[in-house]
Amino acid sequence: SAFIEARQVTLAPSGGVKRDDVDPKGDANRGFGHVPFHRDEYTGEITAYFSLDLAQIRGYRLGTEVEELLCALALFKIRALLDRGLRLRTACDLELRDDAAVTRPDGFRLPGLAELEEAMPDLIRKASEGFAEPPVTRVRFPLEG
């Protein structure tokens, strides 16, 4: 699971002009011409929290290899989100300021994206016995008349 929390949020007024170089003197009430606009933005301290429930993954009893793959996939998704930036909405581009801080388990470090990408093929190969055969399951639902 994950959530993002903001603290010390303050208003940051902004705005601009929608430029219309084809018809700069057009009817602004209809959205033509140069139309000034105002927008309120917000700024503050933003923290993203991630929780990986290892007990739940182990509770599926899929075997050690599949558990390791599921954990690695979850860590890969977290690291990719943090490293590639997060755009929650227009004009809200978030980037990781410091490396991720891990609180539990003690001493654990979130691996880098390259490290996770490198480990993935071997983890997939080791866990492949737990995959469905064939690996794609097709489901068809007949239309009722």
C-alpha positions in Angstrom: 0.0 0.0 0.0 1.1 3.6 -0.4 0.0 7.1 0.3 1.3 10.6 0.0 1.1 13.2 2.8 1.7 16.9 2.6 2.7 19.1 5.6 3.1 22.9 6.0 1.0 23.5 2.9 1.0 27.1 1.7 -0.8 28.9 -1.1 1.3 29.9 -4.2 -0.8 32.1 -6.4 0.1 32.0 -10.1 -1.4 32.6 -13.5 -0.7 33.7 -17.0 -2.2 34.5 -20.3 -3.6 32.2 -22.9 -2.1 33.7 -26.0 -3.9 33.9 -29.3 -1.5 35.2 -31.9 -4.0 34.6 -34.7 -6.7 36.8 -33.2 -5.2 38.7 -30.2 -8.1 41.1 -29.9 -10.8 38.5 -30.2 -13.7 38.1 -27.8 -12.1 37.1 -24.5 -15.5 36.2 -23.0 -15.7 33.4 -25.6 -12.1 32.3 -25.0 -10.6 34.1 -28.0 -7.7 36.6 -28.0 -5.3 37.0 -25.1 -7.1 35.8 -22.1 -5.5 36.3 -18.6 -6.1 33.7 -16.0 -5.4 33.2 -12.3 -4.6 29.9 -10.7 -3.9 28.9 -7.1 -1.2 26.3 -6.6 0.0 24.8 -3.3 3.5 24.0 -2.0 4.7 22.2 1.1 6.6 19.2 2.4 5.5 16.1 0.6 6.3 12.6 1.8 5.4 9.3 0.1 5.0 6.3 2.3 5.1 2.7 1.0 4.3 -0.5 2.9 5.0 -4.0 1.6 3.2 -6.6 3.7 5.6 -9.5 3.7 3.3 -11.6 6.0 0.5 -11.4 3.4 2.9 -12.4 0.6 4.2 -15.4 2.6 0.6 -16.3 3.6 -0.1 -17.1 -0.1 2.3 -20.1 0.4 3.5 -19.8 -3.2 7.1 -20.9 -2.3 10.3 -18.9 -1.6 11.1 -18.3 -5.2 7.7 -16.8 -6.0 7.7 -14.7 -2.8 11.2 -13.3 -3.7 9.9 -12.4 -7.2 6.7 -10.7 -5.8 8.8 -8.7 -3.4 11.3 -7.7 -6.1 8.5 -6.6 -8.4 7.0 -4.5 -5.7 10.3 -2.9 -4.9 10.9 -2.4 -8.7 7.5 -0.5 -8.9 8.4 1.7 -5.9 11.9 2.5 -7.2 10.7 3.2 -10.7 8.0 5.6 -9.4 10.5 7.4 -7.2 13.3 7.6 -9.8 11.3 8.5 -12.9 9.3 11.2 -11.2 5.7 11.5 -10.2 3.2 13.8 -11.9 0.1 13.7 -9.8 -1.7 16.5 -11.7 -0.9 19.5 -13.9 1.9 21.6 -12.6 2.7 19.0 -9.9 5.9 17.3 -10.7 7.5 15.5 -7.8 11.1 14.3 -7.7 13.0 12.4 -5.0 15.0 14.8 -2.9 17.0 12.3 -0.8 17.3 8.6 -1.2 14.4 6.6 0.2 14.5 6.0 4.0 13.6 2.5 5.1 12.3 2.1 8.6 11.8 -1.6 8.7 13.4 -4.1 8.6 16.5 -2.5 10.2 19.4 -2.2 7.8 17.4 -2.8 4.7 18.2 -0.5 1.8 15.9 0.0 -1.2 17.9 -1.3 -4.1 18.5 0.9 -7.2 16.5 0.5 -10.3 19.4 -0.9 -12.3 20.1 -3.5 -9.6 16.5 -4.6 -9.6 16.3 -4.8 -13.4 19.5 -6.9 -13.4 18.1 -9.3 -10.8 14.6 -9.7 -12.4 15.4 -12.3 -15.2 17.0 -14.7 -12.7 14.1 -14.2 -10.2 11.6 -14.9 -13.0 13.4 -18.0 -14.1 13.6 -19.4 -10.6 9.9 -18.7 -9.9 8.7 -20.0 -13.3 7.6 -23.3 -11.9 4.8 -21.4 -10.1 3.5 -19.9 -13.3 0.4 -21.2 -15.0 0.9 -23.5 -18.0 0.2 -22.1 -20.6 1.3 -18.7 -19.2 -1.7 -16.9 -20.7 -5.2 -17.8 -19.5 -7.9 -16.8 -21.9 -11.4 -16.2 -20.5 -14.5 -15.9 -22.6 -17.8 -14.7 -21.4 -20.7 -15.5 -23.8 -23.2 -12.7 -24.4 -26.6 -13.4 -23.0 -29.4 -12.6 -25.4 
